[in-house]
Amino acid sequence: MFRYGTRWSKTRRGDRLTDNEPVTQKGNARLIYSTDTSGKCPVCGWPQRNCQCSSQRDASEAVPTRVVAKLRMEKKGRGGKSVTVVYGLPRNPEFLRELSQDLKRACGAGGTVVDDGVEIQGDLRERVRDALMKRGYVVKG
């Protein structure tokens, strides 16, 4: 469906368009709205020049020998619930998934993997710090 000028166009001055006949621009009318998705990524919906899914595909970093993990506690935007966030980690999905499982077991709490870190439910910074230090990681925060 296309919109030219101020009216939706499916007919042309009284005569009906057939399915195989394209809607073309009329003399001085310009295209105002189109349901065509040109210029947008079909996966993430962002403009193709700023596609977000391409940055996620190649985000599999190698795990360094010295991992520096940073800790913080967040409450904002979570309905007053506190969450311990471990961030600054390598963007390796397998590494993050395994670390998340170990931290959830060590803390006895739920959690999830986010873009570059792990979230553990509750203010469990001391337990998380101890678990990370047992794995040999440098912990800041």
Phi and psi restraints in degrees (value plus and minus 20) as a CYANA .aco file:
   2 PHE   PHI    -141.5  -101.5
   2 PHE   PSI     134.6   174.6
   3 ARG   PHI    -147.1  -107.1
   3 ARG   PSI     103.4   143.4
   4 TYR   PHI    -136.3   -96.3
   4 TYR   PSI     114.2   154.2
   5 GLY   PHI      42.3    82.3
   5 GLY   PSI    -138.1   -98.1
   6 THR   PHI    -137.7   -97.7
   6 THR   PSI     -16.1    23.9
   7 ARG   PHI    -145.4  -105.4
   7 ARG   PSI     127.6   167.6
   8 TRP   PHI     -93.6   -53.6
   8 TRP   PSI     119.0   159.0
   9 SER   PHI    -136.6   -96.6
   9 SER   PSI      90.1   130.1
  10 LYS   PHI    -144.6  -104.6
  10 LYS   PSI     -37.9     2.1
  11 THR   PHI    -141.7  -101.7
  11 THR   PSI     138.5   178.5
  12 ARG   PHI    -139.6   -99.6
  12 ARG   PSI      81.4   121.4
  13 ARG   PHI      20.6    60.6
  13 ARG   PSI      36.8    76.8
  14 GLY   PHI      76.6   116.6
  14 GLY   PSI     -53.5   -13.5
  15 ASP   PHI    -113.9   -73.9
  15 ASP   PSI     123.8   163.8
  16 ARG   PHI     -99.9   -59.9
  16 ARG   PSI     124.8   164.8
  17 LEU   PHI    -106.6   -66.6
  17 LEU   PSI     124.9   164.9
  18 THR   PHI    -113.1   -73.1
  18 THR   PSI     148.8   188.8
  19 ASP   PHI     -84.3   -44.3
  19 ASP   PSI     -50.7   -10.7
  20 ASN   PHI    -110.5   -70.5
  20 ASN   PSI     -19.7    20.3
  21 GLU   PHI    -120.2   -80.2
  21 GLU   PSI      98.6   138.6
  22 PRO   PHI     -94.4   -54.4
  22 PRO   PSI     133.2   173.2
  23 VAL   PHI    -102.8   -62.8
  23 VAL   PSI     102.6   142.6
  24 THR   PHI    -131.9   -91.9
  24 THR   PSI     141.6   181.6
  25 GLN   PHI     -90.2   -50.2
  25 GLN   PSI     119.7   159.7
  26 LYS   PHI    -109.4   -69.4
  26 LYS   PSI     136.2   176.2
  27 GLY   PHI     -38.9     1.1
  27 GLY   PSI     -95.8   -55.8
  28 ASN   PHI    -127.5   -87.5
  28 ASN   PSI      -7.7    32.3
  29 ALA   PHI    -106.4   -66.4
  29 ALA   PSI     129.1   169.1
  30 ARG   PHI    -143.8  -103.8
  30 ARG   PSI     135.3   175.3
  31 LEU   PHI     -90.5   -50.5
  31 LEU   PSI     103.9   143.9
  32 ILE   PHI    -123.7   -83.7
  32 ILE   PSI     -62.0   -22.0
  33 TYR   PHI    -164.0  -124.0
  33 TYR   PSI     121.0   161.0
  34 SER   PHI    -165.8  -125.8
  34 SER   PSI     125.5   165.5
  35 THR   PHI    -107.2   -67.2
  35 THR   PSI     -16.6    23.4
  36 ASP   PHI     -87.4   -47.4
  36 ASP   PSI     122.0   162.0
  37 THR   PHI    -124.0   -84.0
  37 THR   PSI       9.8    49.8
  38 SER   PHI     -86.1   -46.1
  38 SER   PSI     119.0   159.0
  39 GLY   PHI      70.4   110.4
  39 GLY   PSI     -25.7    14.3
  40 LYS   PHI    -134.6   -94.6
  40 LYS   PSI     125.1   165.1
  41 CYS   PHI     -91.1   -51.1
  41 CYS   PSI     110.2   150.2
  42 PRO   PHI     -90.2   -50.2
  42 PRO   PSI     -37.3     2.7
  43 VAL   PHI    -108.6   -68.6
  43 VAL   PSI     -74.8   -34.8
  44 CYS   PHI    -121.8   -81.8
  44 CYS   PSI     -36.3     3.7
  45 GLY   PHI      64.5   104.5
  45 GLY   PSI     -22.8    17.2
  46 TRP   PHI    -100.3   -60.3
  46 TRP   PSI     140.6   180.6
  47 PRO   PHI     -78.8   -38.8
  47 PRO   PSI     125.8   165.8
  48 GLN   PHI     -82.6   -42.6
  48 GLN   PSI     -48.6    -8.6
  49 ARG   PHI     -90.8   -50.8
  49 ARG   PSI     -38.3     1.7
  50 ASN   PHI    -148.7  -108.7
  50 ASN   PSI      19.7    59.7
  51 CYS   PHI     -83.1   -43.1
  51 CYS   PSI     109.8   149.8
  52 GLN   PHI    -106.9   -66.9
  52 GLN   PSI     -45.4    -5.4
  53 CYS   PHI     -96.1   -56.1
  53 CYS   PSI     -45.1    -5.1
  54 SER   PHI     -90.0   -50.0
  54 SER   PSI     -51.1   -11.1
  55 SER   PHI     -93.5   -53.5
  55 SER   PSI     -43.8    -3.8
  56 GLN   PHI    -102.9   -62.9
  56 GLN   PSI     -46.9    -6.9
  57 ARG   PHI     -88.0   -48.0
  57 ARG   PSI     -63.8   -23.8
  58 ASP   PHI    -114.0   -74.0
  58 ASP   PSI       2.2    42.2
  59 ALA   PHI    -112.2   -72.2
  59 ALA   PSI       8.1    48.1
  60 SER   PHI    -118.7   -78.7
  60 SER   PSI      68.6   108.6
  61 GLU   PHI    -101.5   -61.5
  61 GLU   PSI     135.0   175.0
  62 ALA   PHI     -96.0   -56.0
  62 ALA   PSI     129.3   169.3
  63 VAL   PHI    -102.8   -62.8
  63 VAL   PSI     101.4   141.4
  64 PRO   PHI     -92.8   -52.8
  64 PRO   PSI     145.1   185.1
  65 THR   PHI     -91.9   -51.9
  65 THR   PSI     -51.7   -11.7
  66 ARG   PHI    -132.3   -92.3
  66 ARG   PSI      84.8   124.8
  67 VAL   PHI    -114.7   -74.7
  67 VAL   PSI     107.8   147.8
  68 VAL   PHI    -128.0   -88.0
  68 VAL   PSI      94.4   134.4
  69 ALA   PHI    -125.9   -85.9
  69 ALA   PSI     117.8   157.8
  70 LYS   PHI    -133.8   -93.8
  70 LYS   PSI     119.2   159.2
  71 LEU   PHI    -132.6   -92.6
  71 LEU   PSI     124.8   164.8
  72 ARG   PHI    -174.3  -134.3
  72 ARG   PSI     140.8   180.8
  73 MET   PHI    -135.7   -95.7
  73 MET   PSI     112.1   152.1
  74 GLU   PHI    -140.5  -100.5
  74 GLU   PSI     125.2   165.2
  75 LYS   PHI    -149.2  -109.2
  75 LYS   PSI     -40.2    -0.2
  76 LYS   PHI     -86.4   -46.4
  76 LYS   PSI     112.6   152.6
  77 GLY   PHI      55.6    95.6
  77 GLY   PSI      -3.9    36.1
  78 ARG   PHI    -145.4  -105.4
  78 ARG   PSI       2.3    42.3
  79 GLY   PHI      45.9    85.9
  79 GLY   PSI      11.3    51.3
  80 GLY   PHI      66.1   106.1
  80 GLY   PSI     -26.2    13.8
  81 LYS   PHI     -99.8   -59.8
  81 LYS   PSI     124.0   164.0
  82 SER   PHI    -118.6   -78.6
  82 SER   PSI     128.0   168.0
  83 VAL   PHI    -156.6  -116.6
  83 VAL   PSI     114.5   154.5
  84 THR   PHI    -111.3   -71.3
  84 THR   PSI     105.2   145.2
  85 VAL   PHI    -132.7   -92.7
  85 VAL   PSI     107.5   147.5
  86 VAL   PHI    -125.6   -85.6
  86 VAL   PSI      97.2   137.2
  87 TYR   PHI    -152.3  -112.3
  87 TYR   PSI     157.0   197.0
  88 GLY   PHI      58.9    98.9
  88 GLY   PSI       1.0    41.0
  89 LEU   PHI    -113.1   -73.1
  89 LEU   PSI     141.3   181.3
  90 PRO   PHI     -83.0   -43.0
  90 PRO   PSI     124.7   164.7
  91 ARG   PHI    -106.2   -66.2
  91 ARG   PSI      46.4    86.4
  92 ASN   PHI    -137.9   -97.9
  92 ASN   PSI      93.4   133.4
  93 PRO   PHI     -77.4   -37.4
  93 PRO   PSI     -59.9   -19.9
  94 GLU   PHI     -87.2   -47.2
  94 GLU   PSI     -63.5   -23.5
  95 PHE   PHI     -81.4   -41.4
  95 PHE   PSI     -66.5   -26.5
  96 LEU   PHI     -85.4   -45.4
  96 LEU   PSI     -59.4   -19.4
  97 ARG   PHI     -84.9   -44.9
  97 ARG   PSI     -63.5   -23.5
  98 GLU   PHI     -86.4   -46.4
  98 GLU   PSI     -61.9   -21.9
  99 LEU   PHI     -84.3   -44.3
  99 LEU   PSI     -60.3   -20.3
 100 SER   PHI     -81.2   -41.2
 100 SER   PSI     -65.0   -25.0
 101 GLN   PHI     -81.1   -41.1
 101 GLN   PSI     -64.2   -24.2
 102 ASP   PHI     -84.3   -44.3
 102 ASP   PSI     -62.9   -22.9
 103 LEU   PHI     -87.8   -47.8
 103 LEU   PSI     -58.3   -18.3
 104 LYS   PHI     -85.2   -45.2
 104 LYS   PSI     -58.4   -18.4
 105 ARG   PHI     -88.3   -48.3
 105 ARG   PSI     -62.2   -22.2
 106 ALA   PHI     -86.4   -46.4
 106 ALA   PSI     -54.0   -14.0
 107 CYS   PHI    -114.4   -74.4
 107 CYS   PSI     -36.4     3.6
 108 GLY   PHI      46.7    86.7
 108 GLY   PSI      17.7    57.7
 109 ALA   PHI    -159.6  -119.6
 109 ALA   PSI     147.8   187.8
 110 GLY   PHI    -104.8   -64.8
 110 GLY   PSI     151.1   191.1
 111 GLY   PHI    -199.7  -159.7
 111 GLY   PSI    -199.6  -159.6
 112 THR   PHI    -171.9  -131.9
 112 THR   PSI     144.3   184.3
 113 VAL   PHI    -115.6   -75.6
 113 VAL   PSI     110.6   150.6
 114 VAL   PHI    -132.8   -92.8
 114 VAL   PSI    -193.9  -153.9
 115 ASP   PHI     -67.4   -27.4
 115 ASP   PSI     -78.2   -38.2
 116 ASP   PHI    -145.7  -105.7
 116 ASP   PSI       9.0    49.0
 117 GLY   PHI    -190.7  -150.7
 117 GLY   PSI    -184.3  -144.3
 118 VAL   PHI    -152.4  -112.4
 118 VAL   PSI     118.9   158.9
 119 GLU   PHI    -132.0   -92.0
 119 GLU   PSI     111.0   151.0
 120 ILE   PHI    -138.5   -98.5
 120 ILE   PSI     111.7   151.7
 121 GLN   PHI     -89.7   -49.7
 121 GLN   PSI     109.9   149.9
 122 GLY   PHI      80.5   120.5
 122 GLY   PSI     145.0   185.0
 123 ASP   PHI    -107.9   -67.9
 123 ASP   PSI      65.5   105.5
 124 LEU   PHI    -140.0  -100.0
 124 LEU   PSI      19.5    59.5
 125 ARG   PHI     -80.6   -40.6
 125 ARG   PSI     -59.9   -19.9
 126 GLU   PHI     -86.7   -46.7
 126 GLU   PSI     -64.9   -24.9
 127 ARG   PHI     -84.0   -44.0
 127 ARG   PSI     -61.9   -21.9
 128 VAL   PHI     -85.4   -45.4
 128 VAL   PSI     -62.6   -22.6
 129 ARG   PHI     -79.1   -39.1
 129 ARG   PSI     -65.1   -25.1
 130 ASP   PHI     -83.3   -43.3
 130 ASP   PSI     -63.1   -23.1
 131 ALA   PHI     -84.9   -44.9
 131 ALA   PSI     -58.4   -18.4
 132 LEU   PHI     -90.2   -50.2
 132 LEU   PSI     -58.4   -18.4
 133 MET   PHI     -87.5   -47.5
 133 MET   PSI     -53.6   -13.6
 134 LYS   PHI     -83.8   -43.8
 134 LYS   PSI     -51.7   -11.7
 135 ARG   PHI     -99.4   -59.4
 135 ARG   PSI     -26.7    13.3
 136 GLY   PHI      69.7   109.7
 136 GLY   PSI      -0.9    39.1
 137 TYR   PHI    -111.4   -71.4
 137 TYR   PSI     131.5   171.5
 138 VAL   PHI    -104.9   -64.9
 138 VAL   PSI     108.3   148.3
 139 VAL   PHI    -134.4   -94.4
 139 VAL   PSI     109.1   149.1
 140 LYS   PHI    -140.2  -100.2
 140 LYS   PSI     125.9   165.9
